[in-house]
């Protein structure tokens, strides 16, 4: 059984309540943004391939030309700016990673 609540420093994700809190303040995410963040948080510190994210959120395989993942990640990054502990990193030709701010870049 997997936990429905993930706490990473000043970011808390509650899957049962569909809520995300950053520094004690609730932030509003779309369904897609929430699902992307949840997958990244479950794999915090690791690179999650684009193909895995597309499959997890849209149940689609990558066509190599799909920009919707890039657009949603950009919007999610803006909403998470209040977290001074975590960042969403683009790892060139591989995917995305939720990494602690203190770690060097993976890309």
SVG drawing of the C-alpha trace seen along z (x, -y; Angstrom):
<svg xmlns="http://www.w3.org/2000/svg" viewBox="-10 -32 36 34">
<polyline fill="none" stroke="black" stroke-width="0.4" points="0.0,0.0 1.4,-3.4 1.1,-6.5 -1.4,-9.1 0.6,-11.9 4.1,-13.0 6.1,-15.6 9.3,-17.0 10.6,-19.9 8.2,-22.7 6.1,-20.9 3.2,-18.6 1.1,-16.7 -2.1,-15.0 -3.5,-12.7 -6.6,-11.8 -7.6,-15.5 -6.1,-16.6 -4.2,-19.3 -0.7,-20.7 0.8,-23.0 4.0,-25.1 5.4,-26.8 2.1,-26.3 0.0,-27.9 -2.3,-25.8 -1.6,-26.2 -4.2,-25.5 -3.1,-22.9 -4.9,-21.5 -5.5,-17.8 -2.6,-17.3 -0.2,-19.5 -1.1,-17.6 -0.5,-14.2 2.8,-15.3 3.9,-16.6 2.8,-13.5 4.8,-11.2 7.9,-13.4 7.5,-13.6 7.3,-9.8 10.6,-9.7 12.2,-12.7 15.8,-13.0 15.5,-10.7 15.0,-11.4 11.5,-10.4 11.5,-9.9 9.1,-11.9 7.6,-8.7 6.8,-7.5 5.1,-10.9 3.1,-10.8 1.9,-7.3 1.1,-8.1 -0.9,-11.2 -2.3,-10.9 -2.0,-7.1 -0.1,-8.0 3.1,-6.9 5.6,-9.6 5.5,-10.7 8.7,-12.8 6.8,-16.0 4.5,-16.4 4.8,-19.8 2.0,-19.5 4.3,-18.0 6.7,-20.9 3.9,-23.4 2.4,-21.8 5.8,-21.5 6.4,-25.2 3.1,-26.1 3.8,-23.8 7.3,-25.4 5.7,-28.8 3.2,-27.6 6.0,-25.9 8.2,-29.0 7.4,-29.5 9.4,-26.3 13.0,-27.2 13.7,-23.5 12.7,-21.8 12.9,-22.5 11.7,-20.8 14.6,-20.2 14.6,-19.4 17.1,-16.7 18.0,-17.1 16.9,-14.1 15.8,-12.2 12.9,-13.7 12.3,-15.7 13.5,-15.4 12.3,-17.0 15.6,-17.8 16.6,-19.5 17.7,-23.1 21.1,-22.3 21.9,-19.5 23.9,-20.4 22.0,-20.3 21.4,-17.0 20.9,-18.4"/>
</svg>
